[in-house]
């Protein structure tokens, strides 16, 4: 497809965060100009709008490559076959809502710069949260994962993009039952933790969810996942409820070394158990942030063991205005 006439009529995505760069939808003319290899994947959908086939893993990978290059200054991005290819707008929403959370501890201003330290638990082969967060706010990210292949892929991405130099640190979690233990070292401090946990409790559950998704996309069901995902990315024993419970339990041991803990929670019925666990560990503040991501609604659950006074003192002590940076 030529660049001319390639502008999309994708509807305005008003449900996305106000600072999300993707609220206006996808302008395929701009994306193709930045990444010409996207052009063969762009056609008119049944509504007459330019789009890609969201049931095609190759199309999604190329779309992500174009989005990351055009909006986030990422010249190289790729993932191994069958690994998770996340939707960029939803991932960006998480980062922006976390920025708002930190702003509450900084007089209403989002802190910028590498003095802000974020821990991405389960960074994945795609490394998407650090790619977005470093561009939007200049934060420093530490990414952890239990899968050496994922970390190797993330490392290739980081090393191939000079703007990420010094802003992303990657660590292997050597014990599958641990989340923060072995990753948060010595007296290390983080301002926030983020996580996109494995949502399902079995391979069968993950496959069933994929089939429902493909039905919604009006395509044939098969074993091929359009967004991909290896076992450790999609399912864990006990599902997200068990994973988040373990995360909360471990967070209690780090309550003076992390300002805000957070994770995505996909299933509404998980929340009751999450709130009970947070009450048991005596979290001082708990916030639930609802997000609409495509055809589903998910939520961020965030918790802190500090009161508002302690949070403000934390921000004042740690977040310095860096040369060339502004706080907005």
MOVENJO-V20539 format. One record per pair of residues at least 6 apart in sequence whose ideal C-beta (glycine too) atoms are under 6 Angstrom apart, sorted by sequence separation. I is the first residue (numbers start at 1). J is the second residue. D is the distance in Angstrom with one decimal. If there is no record, write none. Layout:
i=I j=J d=D
i=I j=J d=D
This chain:
i=32 j=38 d=5.3
i=45 j=51 d=4.3
i=53 j=59 d=5.0
i=68 j=74 d=4.0
i=103 j=109 d=5.7
i=133 j=139 d=4.9
i=145 j=151 d=5.2
i=158 j=164 d=4.9
i=200 j=206 d=4.2
i=16 j=23 d=4.8
i=31 j=38 d=5.6
i=32 j=39 d=4.9
i=52 j=59 d=4.2
i=103 j=110 d=4.6
i=214 j=221 d=5.0
i=236 j=243 d=5.3
i=291 j=298 d=5.6
i=42 j=50 d=5.6
i=133 j=141 d=6.0
i=278 j=286 d=5.3
i=68 j=77 d=4.9
i=102 j=111 d=5.6
i=120 j=129 d=4.8
i=290 j=299 d=5.0
i=13 j=23 d=5.1
i=42 j=52 d=5.9
i=158 j=168 d=4.8
i=173 j=183 d=5.9
i=211 j=221 d=4.6
i=251 j=261 d=4.6
i=41 j=52 d=4.8
i=52 j=63 d=5.3
i=99 j=110 d=4.6
i=130 j=141 d=3.8
i=288 j=299 d=5.6
i=289 j=300 d=4.2
i=65 j=77 d=5.2
i=171 j=183 d=5.5
i=130 j=143 d=5.8
i=288 j=301 d=5.7
i=28 j=42 d=5.1
i=10 j=25 d=2.9
i=155 j=170 d=5.6
i=210 j=225 d=4.8
i=287 j=302 d=4.7
i=10 j=26 d=5.1
i=154 j=170 d=5.6
i=8 j=25 d=5.9
i=286 j=303 d=4.8
i=8 j=26 d=5.0
i=41 j=59 d=4.2
i=8 j=27 d=5.6
i=151 j=170 d=5.4
i=244 j=263 d=5.7
i=285 j=304 d=4.6
i=7 j=27 d=5.7
i=8 j=28 d=4.7
i=123 j=143 d=2.9
i=283 j=303 d=4.1
i=284 j=304 d=6.0
i=41 j=62 d=5.4
i=67 j=88 d=4.7
i=118 j=139 d=5.2
i=120 j=141 d=5.7
i=151 j=172 d=5.7
i=284 j=305 d=5.4
i=6 j=28 d=4.9
i=7 j=29 d=4.5
i=28 j=50 d=4.8
i=123 j=145 d=5.2
i=6 j=29 d=3.9
i=116 j=139 d=4.3
i=117 j=140 d=5.2
i=118 j=141 d=5.0
i=119 j=142 d=5.0
i=120 j=143 d=4.5
i=121 j=144 d=5.6
i=122 j=145 d=5.8
i=284 j=307 d=5.4
i=38 j=62 d=5.1
i=61 j=85 d=5.4
i=64 j=88 d=5.8
i=60 j=85 d=5.0
i=112 j=137 d=5.1
i=113 j=138 d=4.9
i=125 j=150 d=4.2
i=278 j=303 d=5.4
i=3 j=29 d=5.6
i=6 j=32 d=5.6
i=112 j=138 d=5.1
i=114 j=140 d=4.3
i=124 j=150 d=5.3
i=127 j=154 d=4.0
i=140 j=167 d=5.4
i=141 j=168 d=5.1
i=142 j=169 d=4.6
i=143 j=170 d=5.0
i=144 j=171 d=4.9
i=146 j=173 d=4.6
i=274 j=301 d=5.7
i=38 j=66 d=4.6
i=125 j=153 d=3.7
i=206 j=234 d=4.3
i=3 j=32 d=5.5
i=144 j=173 d=5.0
i=206 j=235 d=5.0
i=241 j=270 d=4.7
i=248 j=277 d=4.7
i=252 j=281 d=4.1
i=3 j=33 d=5.5
i=127 j=157 d=4.9
i=146 j=176 d=5.3
i=240 j=270 d=5.7
i=244 j=274 d=5.7
i=248 j=278 d=6.0
i=35 j=66 d=3.8
i=123 j=154 d=5.5
i=241 j=273 d=5.4
i=245 j=277 d=5.1
i=266 j=298 d=5.1
i=134 j=167 d=4.7
i=202 j=235 d=5.8
i=248 j=281 d=5.9
i=35 j=69 d=5.5
i=200 j=234 d=5.6
i=264 j=298 d=5.7
i=265 j=299 d=5.3
i=31 j=66 d=4.3
i=34 j=69 d=5.3
i=200 j=235 d=3.9
i=34 j=70 d=4.2
i=198 j=234 d=5.5
i=264 j=300 d=6.0
i=265 j=301 d=5.3
i=91 j=128 d=4.9
i=95 j=132 d=5.0
i=198 j=235 d=5.2
i=201 j=238 d=5.9
i=1 j=39 d=4.6
i=95 j=133 d=4.9
i=99 j=137 d=5.9
i=130 j=168 d=4.8
i=198 j=236 d=4.3
i=201 j=239 d=3.4
i=262 j=300 d=5.6
i=31 j=70 d=5.7
i=144 j=183 d=4.5
i=200 j=239 d=5.8
i=9 j=49 d=4.3
i=84 j=124 d=5.6
i=86 j=126 d=5.7
i=92 j=132 d=5.2
i=262 j=302 d=4.0
i=1 j=42 d=5.3
i=199 j=240 d=4.7
i=8 j=50 d=4.5
i=83 j=125 d=4.2
i=86 j=128 d=5.3
i=260 j=302 d=5.4
i=261 j=303 d=5.4
i=197 j=240 d=5.1
i=260 j=304 d=5.1
i=80 j=125 d=5.8
i=79 j=125 d=4.5
i=197 j=243 d=4.6
i=79 j=126 d=5.3
i=21 j=71 d=5.0
i=255 j=305 d=3.4
i=259 j=314 d=5.2
i=74 j=131 d=5.5
i=121 j=179 d=6.0
i=72 j=131 d=5.5
i=72 j=135 d=4.4
i=129 j=194 d=6.0
i=197 j=263 d=5.8
i=22 j=89 d=3.9
i=179 j=246 d=6.0
i=199 j=266 d=4.4
i=179 j=247 d=5.0
i=189 j=257 d=5.1
i=190 j=258 d=4.9
i=191 j=259 d=4.9
i=192 j=260 d=4.7
i=193 j=261 d=4.9
i=194 j=262 d=5.5
i=195 j=263 d=4.1
i=196 j=264 d=5.3
i=180 j=250 d=4.7
i=119 j=190 d=4.6
i=179 j=250 d=5.2
i=20 j=92 d=5.1
i=16 j=89 d=5.9
i=20 j=93 d=5.7
i=80 j=153 d=5.7
i=117 j=190 d=4.9
i=122 j=195 d=5.8
i=79 j=153 d=5.7
i=117 j=191 d=5.2
i=118 j=192 d=5.1
i=119 j=193 d=4.4
i=120 j=194 d=5.4
i=121 j=195 d=4.2
i=180 j=254 d=5.9
i=116 j=191 d=5.3
i=17 j=93 d=4.8
i=20 j=96 d=5.9
i=16 j=93 d=5.7
i=19 j=96 d=4.9
i=17 j=96 d=4.1
i=216 j=295 d=5.7
i=77 j=157 d=5.8
i=76 j=160 d=3.8
i=147 j=232 d=5.3
i=75 j=161 d=5.9
i=146 j=232 d=5.9
i=74 j=161 d=5.5
i=73 j=163 d=5.7
i=98 j=192 d=5.7
i=85 j=227 d=5.2
i=85 j=228 d=4.8
i=84 j=228 d=5.2
i=83 j=228 d=5.5
i=84 j=229 d=4.3
i=82 j=228 d=5.4
i=83 j=230 d=5.7
i=84 j=233 d=4.6
i=55 j=214 d=5.9
i=101 j=260 d=5.7
i=55 j=217 d=4.8
i=54 j=217 d=5.6
i=55 j=219 d=3.9
i=57 j=226 d=5.5
i=55 j=226 d=4.9
i=57 j=228 d=5.9
i=97 j=289 d=5.0
i=93 j=291 d=5.2
i=101 j=302 d=5.8
i=90 j=293 d=3.7
i=97 j=300 d=5.9
i=115 j=319 d=5.5
i=115 j=320 d=5.2
i=105 j=311 d=4.1
i=105 j=312 d=5.8
i=111 j=319 d=4.0
i=106 j=315 d=4.3
i=113 j=322 d=3.8
i=105 j=315 d=4.1
i=113 j=325 d=4.7
i=112 j=325 d=4.6
i=112 j=327 d=5.7
i=109 j=327 d=4.5
i=110 j=328 d=5.9
i=15 j=292 d=3.9
